[in-house]
Amino acid sequence: MLEIHAPSPSPFKYEMNMPNRRIHKKKTIEPQRPRLAARVFLVGVAFGLLCSLAALPNDSCFATAGRFTDGYDSLEKKPTYMLGLARESGPRVPWAIKESVLAPPIGWGVRKIGADSVWAAGVRGAGVVVAILDTGTRYTHVDLADHLWTNIDEIPDNGIDDDSNGYVDDYLGYDFVNGDGDPMDDNGHGTYIAGLVLGDGTAGFSTGVAPEAMLMSLKWIDSLGNGSENDIWEAVWYAVDNGADIICLAVGWADADGWRRDWWRDILTIVADSGRTIVANPGYGTGQIPRRVWMPAAVPPPWLHPDQTLRGEPAGVIAGAAIDSFDSCIGDQIGPTVWPDFPYVPGDPDLIGLLKPDLSAPGVDLISLDYRSDTAYMGPGGGSSGFASPHVAGAVALLRSAYPFSTPAEIDSLLEMTAVDLGEPGKDNFYGAGRVDVWAAYNYSVPGIEEESRRDIRGHLVEAARLECLPNPSFGSVTISYGTPNREPVKIQIYDLGGRIRREILITDRTSVQGSIQWDCTDTAGRNLPSGVYFCRLCAGDFKNTKKMMLMR
């Protein structure tokens, strides 16, 4: 029997705690400069009563996040040093409805972005580590428990820092709030996010986009929503140092000028350069343009869309905005945002700032995991850009599983170039490049490359050029074998995921319709190409074919 807990509509607000000093593991983390006040939201669905009413005093309600529409007035500028939960009072209402339900076995958001089609192709996120930086997770939930990242150099629960990395018993991740190795969720938000990324449906409902990806749990927000900038900074570096492929930050705080803004951009650019893809929550378009995009989602993405005509420097954060099942965006215009290399002047077609968000994904009326039970689910109800972020992170995990040596820029380009365009044509400040279509991204062929060959006037395939690239994956040398119905000259082009021609080979003296060449995996300048996914395109008159291949160094 499926157990789904229905949330109530109680709204809650969060603010960010940035103390001047936090101490963990008997070591002190000193900020580089005095903290600046910032107002923050942990955006999510209106979870409502996420704790049993019996555990709550009097008539108080408790939830982990509020609907954005209830928080418009919370962006007023005033000093604050808490990212605390704002409690609200109200009548007691039933928090859980337990019944047998006839529900689709796969969440609508998973289907909407085409993840189930990628599963059918045999790709479910295996081999990819996703770090969830949030309130911790209920890692004992059956939908998570069999695909957890583990620190193989650490012996759990022995009270010893076995791998000497400064964290005791960090076997499944770490709790930066309490300074221990148990990142168990005592709030609910983190478990809900984790379920949307990689819940595998063991308890009866498939909530996650990448159900075979591995979960690294990093807790930096406590049960009441308090968190520190030091803790999130430390959690990011923990994820990098311990091999996370994707960092999911379904949180954000109000953007502002100051050295910390540049500091976050520098840090997350370094993280992306190390091969990690960062997905963050851009907010809901509250405040004033160009400061509506929350940090760290305001940091430029790792790849710049062609519609980003103002070309600054890419960085490392993909921002995912929320849509409903009808492809309507939630909230108001989000971007653009502004940086020194992305100046913005309203109405100036040249100074357009940095387009944000980057992508859109489902973020309304979703079912995910309940942190109070090892088998229960929570939802549907409410909506949030914070719940679009895990869908984007899950899509990244599927692509990283399919193309393990792809870079954050390559994955970002795949997702943005294949997104379903919504709103105004091209990338805009409501939907970004459009709704994620991970199935299209998985099957993406470089623009201008035809997959098949000659067809008659009715569109029927007449003959195809034969093309094989072996071994695949290759470790430094590829045998490209080909065959065409005639002996016309053959042109072989090697493309990267960004659509750039990296090598071109022309074969004019053909004595047979069959042939092969040896390619040493170098570009036109003779330089070794880096590991990654490439496309080999063959053209011989009207006969064409294309194959994907993977290069491993």
C-alpha positions as CSV (number, residue, x, y, z in Angstrom):
1,M,0.0,0.0,0.0
2,L,1.3,3.4,-1.0
3,E,1.6,5.8,1.9
4,I,1.4,9.4,0.9
5,H,1.2,12.2,3.4
6,A,-0.7,15.2,2.2
7,P,0.8,18.6,3.2
8,S,-1.2,21.6,4.5
9,P,-0.8,25.0,3.0
10,S,1.0,26.8,5.8
11,P,3.6,29.2,4.5
12,F,7.0,29.7,6.2
13,K,10.0,32.1,5.6
14,Y,13.7,31.6,6.0
15,E,16.5,34.0,6.5
16,M,20.2,33.2,6.4
17,N,22.4,33.0,9.5
18,M,26.0,34.3,8.8
19,P,27.8,34.3,12.1
20,N,31.3,35.6,12.4
21,R,32.6,32.3,13.6
22,R,31.5,28.7,13.6
23,I,33.4,25.8,15.2
24,H,33.3,22.2,14.1
25,K,35.5,19.2,14.9
26,K,37.6,21.3,17.3
27,K,38.7,23.6,14.5
28,T,37.8,27.2,13.8
29,I,36.7,28.6,10.5
30,E,37.4,32.3,10.2
31,P,35.7,34.4,7.6
32,Q,37.9,36.5,5.5
33,R,36.0,39.7,6.1
34,P,33.1,40.8,8.3
35,R,29.8,39.2,7.3
36,L,27.1,41.2,5.5
37,A,23.5,40.7,6.2
38,A,21.5,38.8,3.7
39,R,17.9,37.6,3.5
40,V,17.3,34.2,2.3
41,F,14.7,31.7,1.3
42,L,14.9,27.9,1.3
43,V,12.3,27.6,-1.4
44,G,10.1,24.5,-1.6
45,V,6.6,23.4,-1.6
46,A,4.4,24.4,1.4
47,F,5.2,21.2,3.2
48,G,2.7,22.1,5.9
49,L,2.8,19.9,8.9
50,L,6.0,17.9,8.3
51,C,6.1,16.8,11.9
52,S,3.4,14.9,13.8
53,L,1.0,17.3,15.5
54,A,1.5,15.5,18.7
55,A,5.1,16.7,18.7
56,L,4.2,20.3,18.2
57,P,3.2,22.7,21.0
58,N,-0.3,24.0,21.2
59,D,-1.6,25.0,17.7
60,S,1.7,25.8,16.0
61,C,2.3,24.5,12.5
62,F,5.7,23.5,11.3
63,A,7.0,23.3,7.8
64,T,10.3,23.4,6.0
65,A,9.5,25.9,3.3
66,G,6.9,28.3,2.1
67,R,5.3,29.1,-1.2
68,F,7.0,32.0,-2.9
69,T,3.7,34.0,-3.1
70,D,3.6,34.2,0.7
71,G,7.1,35.7,0.9
72,Y,7.0,38.7,-1.4
73,D,7.2,41.1,1.6
74,S,10.2,39.3,3.0
75,L,12.8,41.0,0.8
76,E,12.8,44.3,2.5
77,K,16.4,45.3,3.3
78,K,17.1,45.1,7.0
79,P,19.9,43.7,9.0
80,T,19.5,40.0,9.9
81,Y,21.8,37.3,11.0
82,M,19.3,34.4,11.0
83,L,18.3,32.0,8.3
84,G,15.5,31.0,10.7
85,L,12.1,29.5,10.4
86,A,9.3,31.9,10.8
87,R,6.6,30.0,12.7
88,E,2.9,30.7,12.1
89,S,0.0,29.7,14.2
90,G,-3.3,28.2,13.1
91,P,-5.9,25.6,13.8
92,R,-4.9,22.0,13.9
93,V,-5.5,20.2,10.7
94,P,-4.8,16.5,9.8
95,W,-1.3,16.3,8.5
96,A,-1.3,12.9,7.0
97,I,-3.7,11.0,4.8
98,K,-2.9,7.3,4.7
99,E,-4.8,5.4,2.0
100,S,-4.3,3.1,-0.9
101,V,-4.1,5.3,-4.0
102,L,-4.1,4.6,-7.6
103,A,-1.3,6.9,-8.8
104,P,1.0,6.8,-11.8
105,P,4.1,4.7,-10.9
106,I,6.3,7.5,-12.1
107,G,6.0,11.2,-11.1
108,W,4.7,13.6,-13.7
109,G,7.9,15.7,-13.5
110,V,10.1,12.7,-14.3
111,R,7.9,12.0,-17.4
112,K,7.7,15.6,-18.4
113,I,11.4,16.0,-18.9
114,G,11.7,12.6,-20.7
115,A,13.7,10.8,-18.0
116,D,11.7,7.6,-18.3
117,S,12.7,7.4,-22.0
118,V,16.3,7.6,-21.0
119,W,15.7,4.8,-18.5
120,A,14.3,2.7,-21.3
121,A,17.6,3.2,-23.1
122,G,19.4,1.6,-20.1
123,V,20.7,4.9,-18.5
124,R,19.5,5.5,-14.9
125,G,22.3,7.5,-13.4
126,A,24.6,4.6,-12.4
127,G,28.1,5.6,-11.4
128,V,27.3,9.3,-10.7
129,V,27.5,10.8,-7.2
130,V,25.1,13.6,-6.4
131,A,25.8,15.8,-3.3
132,I,22.6,17.2,-1.8
133,L,23.5,20.3,0.3
134,D,20.5,20.9,2.4
135,T,18.9,19.9,5.7
136,G,20.4,16.4,5.5
137,T,18.4,13.4,4.2
138,R,16.6,10.4,5.6
139,Y,19.1,8.1,4.0
140,T,17.4,5.0,5.6
141,H,14.3,5.6,3.3
142,V,14.0,2.5,1.1
143,D,14.0,4.7,-2.0
144,L,17.5,5.9,-1.2
145,A,19.1,3.3,1.0
146,D,20.5,1.0,-1.7
147,H,22.4,3.6,-3.6
148,L,24.2,5.7,-1.1
149,W,27.7,7.1,-1.6
150,T,30.1,5.8,1.0
151,N,33.5,6.9,2.1
152,I,35.4,3.6,1.7
153,D,38.3,5.0,3.7
154,E,36.2,5.6,6.8
155,I,34.9,3.0,9.3
156,P,31.5,4.1,10.4
157,D,30.6,4.8,14.0
158,N,34.0,4.1,15.6
159,G,34.6,7.7,16.7
160,I,37.9,7.8,14.7
161,D,38.8,10.0,11.7
162,D,40.2,6.9,9.9
163,D,41.1,8.7,6.6
164,S,42.5,11.8,8.4
165,N,40.4,14.2,6.4
166,G,39.3,16.2,9.5
167,Y,35.8,14.6,9.7
168,V,35.0,11.8,12.1
169,D,32.8,9.0,10.9
170,D,31.9,10.7,7.6
171,Y,30.8,7.4,6.0
172,L,27.7,8.7,4.2
173,G,28.4,12.4,4.2
174,Y,28.6,14.9,7.0
175,D,26.5,17.0,9.4
176,F,28.2,20.5,9.4
177,V,25.5,21.8,11.8
178,N,26.3,19.5,14.6
179,G,29.9,18.6,13.6
180,D,29.3,14.8,13.3
181,G,29.1,12.1,10.7
182,D,25.3,11.6,10.8
183,P,23.6,13.8,8.2
184,M,20.1,12.6,9.2
185,D,17.3,15.0,8.2
186,D,15.3,16.5,11.0
187,N,13.5,19.1,8.8
188,G,12.2,17.4,5.7
189,H,13.4,19.7,2.9
190,G,16.6,17.8,2.1
191,T,14.8,14.4,2.0
192,Y,12.2,15.8,-0.4
193,I,15.0,17.2,-2.6
194,A,16.9,13.9,-2.6
195,G,13.8,12.0,-3.6
196,L,13.3,14.2,-6.6
197,V,16.8,13.7,-7.8
198,L,17.3,10.0,-7.1
199,G,14.3,8.3,-5.4
200,D,14.1,4.9,-7.0
201,G,10.5,3.9,-6.3
202,T,11.2,0.9,-4.0
203,A,8.2,1.9,-1.8
204,G,5.9,2.1,-4.8
205,F,6.3,5.5,-6.5
206,S,9.2,6.6,-8.7
207,T,10.0,10.2,-7.7
208,G,13.6,10.6,-8.9
209,V,15.0,11.5,-12.3
210,A,18.2,9.5,-11.8
211,P,17.2,6.5,-9.6
212,E,20.6,4.8,-9.8
213,A,22.8,7.8,-9.0
214,M,24.5,7.7,-5.6
215,L,23.5,10.1,-2.8
216,M,26.1,12.0,-0.8
217,S,24.3,13.7,2.1
218,L,25.7,17.0,3.3
219,K,23.7,18.8,6.1
220,W,24.3,22.5,6.6
221,I,20.8,23.6,7.6
222,D,19.3,22.6,11.0
223,S,15.8,21.6,11.9
224,L,14.6,25.2,12.2
225,G,16.2,26.4,9.0
226,N,19.3,28.0,10.5
227,G,22.5,27.8,8.5
228,S,25.8,29.6,8.1
229,E,27.7,30.7,5.0
230,N,30.8,29.0,6.4
231,D,29.0,25.7,6.6
232,I,27.8,25.8,3.0
233,W,31.2,26.8,1.9
234,E,32.7,23.9,3.7
235,A,30.1,21.5,2.4
236,V,30.9,22.5,-1.2
237,W,34.5,21.8,-0.7
238,Y,33.7,18.5,1.0
239,A,31.7,17.5,-2.1
240,V,34.6,18.4,-4.4
241,D,37.2,16.7,-2.3
242,N,35.2,13.5,-2.0
243,G,34.3,13.0,-5.6
244,A,30.8,14.3,-6.1
245,D,29.9,14.8,-9.8
246,I,27.0,17.1,-9.2
247,I,26.2,19.5,-6.4
248,C,22.5,20.3,-5.9
249,L,21.8,23.5,-4.1
250,A,18.0,23.8,-4.0
251,V,18.4,27.0,-1.9
252,G,19.2,30.6,-2.4
253,W,19.5,34.0,-0.8
254,A,18.8,37.5,-1.9
255,D,21.4,38.9,-4.3
256,A,23.4,42.0,-3.2
257,D,26.6,43.8,-4.1
258,G,29.7,43.2,-2.2
259,W,32.9,41.2,-2.1
260,R,31.1,38.0,-1.1
261,R,29.3,38.0,-4.5
262,D,32.5,37.9,-6.4
263,W,33.9,35.4,-3.9
264,W,31.1,33.0,-4.6
265,R,31.6,33.3,-8.3
266,D,35.3,32.6,-8.0
267,I,34.7,29.6,-5.8
268,L,32.0,28.0,-8.0
269,T,34.0,28.6,-11.1
270,I,36.9,26.7,-9.6
271,V,34.4,23.9,-8.7
272,A,33.1,23.7,-12.2
273,D,36.7,23.7,-13.6
274,S,37.3,20.7,-11.5
275,G,34.6,18.9,-13.5
276,R,31.6,19.3,-11.0
277,T,28.3,20.5,-12.3
278,I,26.5,22.9,-9.9
279,V,22.7,23.3,-10.0
280,A,21.0,26.0,-7.9
281,N,17.7,27.7,-7.2
282,P,17.2,31.1,-8.9
283,G,14.3,32.2,-6.8
284,Y,10.9,33.5,-8.0
285,G,11.6,37.0,-9.4
286,T,11.0,39.0,-6.3
287,G,12.9,42.2,-5.7
288,Q,14.1,44.5,-8.3
289,I,15.8,43.6,-11.6
290,P,18.7,43.1,-12.0
291,R,18.9,41.7,-8.4
292,R,16.0,39.2,-8.5
293,V,18.1,36.2,-9.2
294,W,19.2,34.6,-5.9
295,M,22.7,33.7,-5.1
296,P,24.5,31.4,-5.9
297,A,22.2,30.9,-9.0
298,A,23.1,34.4,-10.2
299,V,26.6,33.1,-11.0
300,P,27.0,32.6,-14.8
301,P,26.6,29.1,-16.2
302,P,29.5,27.0,-17.5
303,W,28.3,27.5,-21.1
304,L,26.9,30.6,-22.7
305,H,23.8,30.2,-25.0
306,P,24.0,31.8,-28.4
307,D,21.2,34.2,-27.4
308,Q,23.5,35.5,-24.7
309,T,24.8,38.1,-27.2
310,L,26.6,40.0,-24.5
311,R,29.6,37.7,-24.0
312,G,31.2,37.7,-20.6
313,E,33.1,34.9,-18.9
314,P,31.3,31.6,-18.2
315,A,31.5,30.3,-14.6
316,G,29.8,27.3,-13.1
317,V,26.1,27.4,-12.0
318,I,23.1,26.2,-13.9
319,A,19.9,27.8,-12.6
320,G,16.6,26.0,-13.0
321,A,13.2,27.8,-12.8
322,A,9.9,26.0,-12.0
323,I,7.1,25.3,-14.4
324,D,3.8,23.4,-13.9
325,S,2.4,20.6,-15.9
326,F,1.0,23.0,-18.4
327,D,4.5,24.6,-19.0
328,S,3.5,27.8,-17.3
329,C,6.2,29.5,-15.3
330,I,5.8,30.1,-11.6
331,G,6.2,33.7,-10.6
332,D,7.4,36.7,-12.3
333,Q,10.4,37.5,-14.6
334,I,13.5,36.3,-12.8
335,G,16.4,37.8,-14.8
336,P,18.5,39.3,-16.0
337,T,21.3,39.7,-13.5
338,V,24.3,41.9,-13.7
339,W,28.1,41.4,-13.4
340,P,31.0,43.6,-14.4
341,D,31.4,41.5,-17.6
342,F,27.6,41.3,-18.1
343,P,26.5,45.0,-17.7
344,Y,22.7,45.7,-17.8
345,V,20.9,48.8,-19.0
346,P,17.1,48.6,-19.2
347,G,16.0,48.9,-22.9
348,D,19.5,48.7,-24.3
349,P,19.7,45.8,-26.8
350,D,23.5,45.5,-26.4
351,L,23.7,45.7,-22.6
352,I,21.3,42.9,-21.8
353,G,23.1,41.6,-18.6
354,L,23.3,37.9,-17.9
355,L,20.2,35.9,-19.0
356,K,18.8,33.9,-16.1
357,P,17.4,31.3,-15.4
358,D,19.2,28.8,-17.7
359,L,16.6,26.1,-17.8
360,S,13.1,25.3,-16.6
361,A,11.8,22.1,-15.0
362,P,8.8,20.8,-13.1
363,G,8.4,22.4,-9.7
364,V,4.7,22.1,-8.8
365,D,2.4,19.4,-7.3
366,L,5.1,16.9,-6.9
367,I,5.3,13.8,-4.8
368,S,8.6,13.0,-3.1
369,L,10.0,11.3,0.0
370,D,8.7,11.8,3.6
371,Y,11.5,12.3,6.1
372,R,9.5,10.8,9.0
373,S,9.3,7.3,7.5
374,D,11.4,4.8,5.6
375,T,8.6,4.0,3.2
376,A,6.2,7.0,3.0
377,Y,5.9,9.8,0.4
378,M,4.9,13.5,0.8
379,G,2.8,15.6,-1.5
380,P,1.5,16.7,-3.9
381,G,1.1,20.4,-3.0
382,G,2.7,23.8,-3.6
383,G,5.4,24.8,-6.0
384,S,8.9,26.1,-5.9
385,S,11.9,26.8,-8.1
386,G,13.7,24.9,-5.4
387,F,12.0,21.8,-6.7
388,A,12.9,22.5,-10.3
389,S,16.6,22.4,-9.3
390,P,16.6,18.6,-8.4
391,H,14.9,17.8,-11.7
392,V,17.7,19.6,-13.5
393,A,20.3,17.9,-11.3
394,G,18.8,14.6,-12.1
395,A,18.9,15.3,-15.8
396,V,22.6,16.2,-15.4
397,A,23.2,12.9,-13.6
398,L,21.6,10.9,-16.5
399,L,23.8,12.7,-19.0
400,R,26.9,12.3,-16.9
401,S,26.1,8.6,-16.6
402,A,25.7,8.3,-20.3
403,Y,28.8,10.4,-21.1
404,P,31.0,10.1,-18.0
405,F,33.9,12.2,-19.4
406,S,31.8,15.2,-20.5
407,T,32.5,18.6,-18.9
408,P,30.0,20.8,-17.1
409,A,30.0,23.1,-20.1
410,E,29.3,20.2,-22.5
411,I,26.4,19.0,-20.4
412,D,25.0,22.5,-20.0
413,S,25.1,23.0,-23.7
414,L,23.4,19.7,-24.4
415,L,20.5,20.6,-22.0
416,E,20.1,24.2,-23.2
417,M,20.4,23.4,-26.9
418,T,17.8,20.6,-26.7
419,A,15.4,22.3,-24.3
420,V,11.7,22.8,-25.3
421,D,11.5,26.5,-26.1
422,L,8.8,28.2,-24.0
423,G,7.7,31.8,-23.8
424,E,9.5,34.2,-26.1
425,P,11.6,32.5,-28.8
426,G,15.1,31.6,-27.6
427,K,16.6,32.0,-24.2
428,D,14.7,34.5,-22.0
429,N,14.5,35.7,-18.4
430,F,11.3,33.6,-17.6
431,Y,12.1,30.1,-18.8
432,G,15.7,30.3,-19.7
433,A,16.5,28.2,-22.7
434,G,13.2,26.2,-22.1
435,R,12.0,23.1,-20.4
436,V,14.5,20.3,-19.9
437,D,14.2,17.5,-22.4
438,V,16.8,15.0,-21.2
439,W,15.7,12.4,-23.8
440,A,16.5,14.9,-26.6
441,A,19.8,15.8,-24.9
442,Y,20.7,12.1,-24.6
443,N,20.1,11.7,-28.4
444,Y,21.5,15.0,-29.4
445,S,23.2,15.2,-32.7
446,V,25.3,18.2,-33.5
447,P,23.3,20.8,-35.5
448,G,23.8,20.3,-39.2
449,I,24.7,16.6,-38.9
450,E,22.4,14.1,-40.5
451,E,22.1,10.7,-38.9
452,E,21.1,8.9,-42.0
453,S,21.7,8.9,-45.7
454,R,20.0,9.2,-49.0
455,R,16.2,9.2,-49.3
456,D,13.8,9.2,-52.3
457,I,11.2,11.9,-53.0
458,R,8.8,10.0,-50.7
459,G,11.3,10.2,-47.9
460,H,12.1,6.5,-48.0
461,L,15.7,5.4,-47.2
462,V,17.4,4.2,-50.4
463,E,20.9,3.4,-49.3
464,A,23.0,4.2,-46.3
465,A,26.6,5.0,-45.8
466,R,28.2,2.5,-43.5
467,L,30.3,4.0,-40.6
468,E,32.0,2.3,-37.7
469,C,34.3,3.7,-35.1
470,L,36.2,1.1,-33.0
471,P,37.1,0.6,-30.3
472,N,34.4,2.7,-28.6
473,P,35.3,4.0,-26.1
474,S,38.8,4.6,-27.4
475,F,42.0,5.1,-25.5
476,G,44.0,7.0,-28.0
477,S,43.5,5.5,-31.5
478,V,40.3,4.8,-33.5
479,T,39.8,2.7,-36.6
480,I,37.1,4.5,-38.7
481,S,35.7,2.0,-41.2
482,Y,33.3,3.2,-43.9
483,G,31.4,2.0,-47.0
484,T,29.4,3.8,-49.6
485,P,27.6,2.7,-52.8
486,N,30.0,4.6,-55.0
487,R,33.6,5.8,-55.0
488,E,33.0,9.5,-54.5
489,P,35.5,11.3,-52.2
490,V,34.9,10.8,-48.5
491,K,35.0,13.6,-46.0
492,I,35.3,12.6,-42.3
493,Q,34.7,15.3,-39.6
494,I,35.1,15.0,-35.9
495,Y,32.8,17.2,-33.8
496,D,32.8,17.9,-30.1
497,L,29.6,18.3,-28.1
498,G,29.6,22.0,-28.7
499,G,29.3,21.5,-32.4
500,R,32.9,22.5,-33.3
501,I,34.9,20.7,-35.9
502,R,38.0,19.4,-34.2
503,R,39.4,17.4,-37.1
504,E,38.7,16.9,-40.8
505,I,40.1,14.2,-43.0
506,L,39.5,14.0,-46.8
507,I,39.9,10.8,-48.7
508,T,39.9,11.4,-52.5
509,D,41.8,8.4,-54.0
510,R,39.3,5.5,-53.5
511,T,39.9,2.2,-55.2
512,S,37.0,0.5,-53.4
513,V,33.6,1.3,-52.0
514,Q,34.9,0.1,-48.6
515,G,37.7,1.6,-46.7
516,S,39.2,2.4,-43.3
517,I,41.6,4.9,-41.7
518,Q,43.4,5.2,-38.4
519,W,42.7,8.3,-36.4
520,D,45.1,9.2,-33.6
521,C,42.6,11.3,-31.6
522,T,44.3,14.6,-32.3
523,D,42.8,17.8,-33.6
524,T,43.8,19.7,-36.8
525,A,46.8,21.2,-35.0
526,G,48.1,17.8,-33.9
527,R,47.1,18.2,-30.3
528,N,45.6,15.4,-28.3
529,L,41.9,15.8,-27.8
530,P,40.7,15.6,-24.2
531,S,38.5,12.8,-22.9
532,G,34.8,13.2,-23.8
533,V,32.1,12.5,-26.2
534,Y,32.6,13.2,-29.9
535,F,30.7,12.7,-33.1
536,C,32.3,11.2,-36.3
537,R,30.5,12.4,-39.4
538,L,31.0,10.8,-42.9
539,C,30.0,12.5,-46.1
540,A,30.3,11.0,-49.6
541,G,28.2,13.0,-52.0
542,D,24.6,12.5,-50.9
543,F,25.5,9.7,-48.6
544,K,26.0,10.6,-44.9
545,N,26.2,9.0,-41.5
546,T,27.1,9.9,-38.0
547,K,28.3,7.9,-35.0
548,K,28.9,8.9,-31.4
549,M,32.2,7.8,-29.8
550,M,33.9,8.3,-26.5
551,L,37.5,9.1,-26.0
552,M,39.2,8.2,-22.7
553,R,42.6,9.4,-21.7
